[in-house]
């Protein structure tokens, strides 16, 4: 059932968003695990189009926030204002009161504003003027940041980056894909013609099915060994946290379901290791000077670990 759900959503998104099927599947992994995604890429690669297409395909509400240095926490969470007619304070919801939120260039906002968003991501609730309001499920934040331009930015601390379930990159399209983009978007925006192929109620059913996907003890132990190996590697100053291990477990379940299986195999774990773990690791300065990066180190660690096989 999860495989059919994923196929419908992927095919619908690809009516407007060209290529990048693997990235779209990773976003569905985040949806099935109720996690958030950090998209690191240069401007103009289709991040907003992808977010809009995903929200429309899932039948979810969508809002976008352009993060700037003067953005205040109340601009995200909402404010209470005094209604002179009723002589009472009324709450005016902020853009975070949605189901899929695109936080564009999150690293351009001040740490105080970033923390307001990240608190909502973690707790699934917003507190304004002492009143706590639950966020509507499903709730997914797609946050973007430009990895090249650093002037006027406030980089996310490691503790906050760790709250993102996945980190992905879209990259540039190949020549055939870019020609298709020109054909599709030359005269109008096809996202406006997109229609939902599912509803939040079905998403909740898929989440429940994902939670039931079996993870054999040896495969679970394989995930733990991967996480521990990142903590013991000399070139890594900060290894994967227990939250990261749990994310690896859940993402492996989701990718197995998308592949049409009700059990996880080691290849499922390997396919999501980099998106789940790479952004959570802190590489030593010496390793960076040698040209090493998190993805390379993860692949080296995995290659040294024995893969569980069927007995």
Phi, psi and omega in degrees: 000320179296322180297319179293318177302313182295319181298316180298316182292315181299314180297323180290318179296323183287356171290337180240323182261120188274128174071201176056043181298323180297320179294320178298320179296323178295323176296323177293327174301316179297320179297315182292336180256002181053045178250177182244158188235134173257119181254114178257112179194163180286160180297150173089009182265003173102020183296315180293319178299317179296317180296316179297317181295322178295312181299316180295317181297325181275354182071030183252158174285152186223135173224156180230136176239125174271110183282132179222163181300334182266007178289132181259156177305323180293337176292341179262310187277336183107170183225162171257130181234153184271118178273111184292336179288315182267350182058035179222156175279137179235146181270127175254107186300143175273176183295347179289344178282068180213184180256322175235120184242127174263111178264092188280126180055059184300330183281004175269348178271159179291158179305325180297317180289320177302318183293329177297320178289316184292331175295318178295324178297318185281314187268347183058037179205161180232133177246121179225126181055040175080001180249128181262131180236131179285145176274148182287136175270151350288149180236117184228126175257125171253103182259137180243151171210146181274116183283353185260308185274116183249350182292130179075026180242163177235091185306143179291132175295159183300323181296330179276323177299327181297342181279349176277128183295316181224155167235129181229166176222134182280315182077170180281149176285159174280171186304319181293321178294321181293326175294321178296321178300316180297322180291316184287318187260004183294326184248329180203172180266109183291347179297330181293339180267356184287146179234151180295146175245000177204179179224161181306327180299319178290325178300317179299322177296318180293323177297318179295321178293321178299322181294339182267356180294131188283136173239110182294151187303320181291326178289321176297319178295327177298318178297317180297319180296322178297313180298316181293326179296326178291332181279341183256355181284131184295328182279357181246118180283323181230114182273187182291136179277166173303328175298323179293321178297318178296320178297321178297320178298311183291319180295324178294321175299314183296316182292328175296316178297319178297328178280355176092018179246154176254022177212155183262138175244162181304328179296329175297316180298314182298326184289339182246002183301308184296311179297331183275320190258327192304318184284349182268350184267144174249117183272142181294150179302323180297319179293322178295322178295332178276005178083014180277148174227173187298318182296318179298316181295321179298314180297323178294316179298316181295322181295336181272344183271137177292136181271131179296138180238159181290130181280000000 
